[in-house]
Every structure is written in structure tokens, then in C-alpha cells.
Amino acid sequence: MPGSSSNGAVTRSTLRQQIADALRDEVLAGRLQPGQEFTVKEIAEQYGVSATPVREALVDLSAQGLLEADQHRGFHVHEYSLDDFRGMIEARSLVTDGMFQALDAGHRILQELDEPRTAAAVAGVRRRGEEAQRAAAAGDLTVLIGYDLRFWRELSILFGNPYLADFLHRLRVQTWVCTVQHLRRLTDLRGSLWSGHPEVADALYRRDTATARKLLAAYNGHYLTLIEGLTAD
């Protein structure tokens, strides 16, 4: 029946996304290392599912730049270079600067800041920033990554452009995948990780894009110095 077929497609699509999310988290947690190889069969057995949603999830992650397909051999985690990292930081800076320029030009979000729905969304973004700040202070990289991704995704969603939100989210995921292998080499990350998320949120709420730009420039500089030092060891 049409209804049964549709439900089956939705279930498979949901499973596909769940597997993709789980594998992405494995990479971000460092349990799947750059260059590590695996097959569709191995992942299907690990999660106790059929090969089809696994293959689709792996293709999705490959399209996002997190995995690479090895012809007739399976997949492996993409290995990013320091130059890749520098390119990601530049790309992220261009995207966020475009967001700030839109605010400077009077983006509609500025007129909606006092509306209850938008104010609640902004408050939610700041809460994500506070959680990210606490995780950074504690040196908890796994928790920081989760809240950092949520902070920037929810902030970019406020601009009402899903393409912008998706693009920035993908860039930030790639950046974390690129750097997490190096950051996890440090036994104590307390005081090493950027924690200025709430300050960025507050600056944007005050319509102070100049301060937001300075905060992110300092963040990018700190991040580059940290990773360059770790990759030079």
C-alpha cells in the first residue's frame, strides 16, 4: 500500500540520518581516526542494521567531506592538513563577516530583537554559549564541540537563510574533524580552548558588530596558533 511504502521510506531515511550522526560523533570523539578504514558491512554489523541505510549514511558523510570512498575497499576518515585548516578558518571568517555586514545594513533580525519569539531564540543561543564556555573552562572537548555547533547553528538560523545555516554548520563540523585529533593529544585542555561564545552573543544583541568581529578575530588567531603548535610537535 502507498502508506506502508511511505512509512518505510521515512524510517529508512531516519535511520540513515541516525547512523550518519553517530559516525560523525565517533569521528569528533576521536574514536574513528583520520585514515582509519572500514566497510559498509562492518558498520552495519556494529549498529545491527542492514547495509542500505549504512551505505547511504557513508555517502552523505563523504559528500560533507568527512569520509572518503576507497574503490572496492570501503571508506576511510578524511585526513585534513594544516593548509586545509587555514582554508576553513578563512572560509568561516568570510561567512561570519557577511552575517555582520547584513546586520550593519539593517537586517530584519534587528527589527525583531524585541519580539518575544526572536528574543527567546536569542536567549537560547546565549545559553548554548554559556554551556560552551563552561565546557571550555573545564577542558571538556566533547561537550564543547556539541555546544559550539549548536551555538553557531542556532545563531545562523536567526538570519532566516537555511543555506547560510547549513553551510556554516558544515564548515564548523569540518574544522572540528580537522583539529580534534590534535586537541585530544593534550592531557589537560583547561584554559586552552576559546570560551567567548556569550560575549559574541551579547555583542550582536547590542548590535555591536565591531566587538563581535574583534572577538572572532582573536578566536581565529588563538585557534591557529594552538593548532600550528600542535602540528609542529
N, C-alpha and C positions, 0 to 999 in steps of 0.2 A: 504494500500500500504506500501511497505517496508520503503519508505521515510517518510511517516507520522508516522509510528511506531518509527522510529529512532528519529525524532524530538521530539516526545512525551517523549521518554526516556531521551533525553538531557534536556528538560525543567524540568522534574521531578527531575533529578539529580542536576540541577542548583538550583531549589527551595529548595531541601534538604540541599544543602550547605549554602544557604542564611539563612535558619532557624537555622541551626547549628551555623553559625557565629553570628546571632542575639542573640541567647540564651547564647552563650559564653560571648558576650559583656554584657548581662544582669547580668551574674554572676560576671564578672570583675568590673562592675559598682556598685555591692553591692545590686542591686535591687532584685536578687534572692539569698537568704541567705543560708548558709550551713544548711542542714537538711530540707529545705523547700520542701514540696511535691507538685506535680502537675500531671495531667493526660494528655494523648495524646489529648483527647477531649478539655481540657481547652486551651492548646497551639494552637490547630487548630482553635478554635473559636477566640482566641486573634489575630491571624495573618490572619484570614479569608481564610484558605486553607483547603484542605482535610486532612484526618488523615494519609494517607500513607507517604507523604514526612516528616511529623512531626515525625512519629514513626521511620523512617529511620534516621532522624537527631538526635533524642534522643539516638538511639542505637549507632550512631557514637560517640556522646559525652560521652556515658558510656564507650565505648572502649578506649577513651582517658583519662579516669579516672576522668572526671569532674562531672559525674552523676552516680547514682546507680539505678538499676531497683528494684522496690518492687513488688514481685509476686502478681498479681491480683489487685494492688493498683496504679500503675503508676511509677513515678520516683521521686527522690529527689536529691538535690545538695550534692555532696560528702563532708563529714566533715573530713578535714585533721587535724592531730595532730602536735605538735611541733616536735616530732620524725620524722614524715613524712617530715617536712620542712628541718630538718637537713640532712635527706637522699637525698632530692632533691638537696641541696647545694653541697653535696659530689658528686653526680652523675654529676651535671653540671660542677664541677671542673675537674672531670676526663675527660669529653668530651673536654672542652676547653684546658686542658693541652695536650691532644692528638693532637689538632689542632696546638698548639705551637710547639710540638715536630716535627710535619710534616714540619713546617716552618724551624725549626733548621736543619732538614735533607735535606733541599733544595727543598721543594715542588715547583711544576711548577709555582704556583702563583707568586713566587719571580722573576722568569724569565719574567713574563708577566706584571709586575707592570708598565713598561714604555710603554706598548702597549695602544693605545687610548681607546679601549673598556674596558680593565681592569682598566685603570686609571679613566675612567668615573664612573665605578661601585664603585671603592674605594671612589671617591668623593661623590657619592650618599650615601654610608654608613656613611661617616663623617657628611653629612647634617642631616641624621636621628639622629646621636649622638648629634649634636648641638641643634636640636629641643627637644630631650630628656633632655638635660642639662637645657634648658630654662624652660621646664615644671617642672623639679625638683626644680629649684630655686624659681619658683612661687608657688610650693606646689600643682600643678595641677596633681593629681594622675591619673585621667582618660587619659589625654593626654600623660603623661609619659609612662603609660603601653603600649599605642599604638605605640609610637616611640621606646620604648625599644624592643618590639617584632620585629618591622621592622628592627631595627639596627642589632640585632643578627641573624635574618633570612637571611638578605642580606649579612652579613659578612660570615656566614657559607656557603652560596650558592657559594661564590667565590672559595671555595675549590673543587667545581665540583662533590661533592658527595651528591645526593639528600637524601640518607638515613641519613647521618650526619645532614643535614639541618632540616629534618623533626623531627628527634629525639630530637635535641636541642630545636627546637621550642616547641615541646610538653612539654618538661621539664620546659621551661620558663613559658608557659601558666599555667601549674600545680602549679608552685611556686607562681605566682601572685594570682591564685584562692585560694591558701592556706593562703596567707598573707593579701589579700585585706580587709578582714573582720576586721582585727586588725588595719591596717593602717587607715581605714576610721573612726576609733574611735578618732583619733587625729583631733582637730579642726583646727590646723594650721600645715601643713606639710613643710612649707618653712624651708630649712636648714636641714631637717631630711632625705631627700632622696638622694641617691647616684647620682652623676652627672658627672662621669668621662668617659662617652662614647667617646667624641672626643679624649681624651688623649690615650685611648686604641687604637683607630683607627690610631692615629699618630704614636704610638709606633710600631704597626705592620707594618705600611708603611715604617718605618725606619728599619724594620727587627729587632727591639729591643724587643725580646720576654721576656727578663728578666724584663724589665719595665712593660710590659703588665701583666706578672704574678703577680708582686707586686701590681699593681693596682687592679686586680681582687681579690687577697688575702685580700686586705684592704676592698674592697667592700663586700666580703662574711662575713668578720668579723664584719663590721658595721651592715650589714643586720641581722645577727644572734643576735647580741646584742640588736638591736632595737626590733625584734620580741619576743625575750625571755623576754624583759622587759614588753612588752605589754601583753603577755600571763600570766605573773606573777601577773598582777594587779587584 
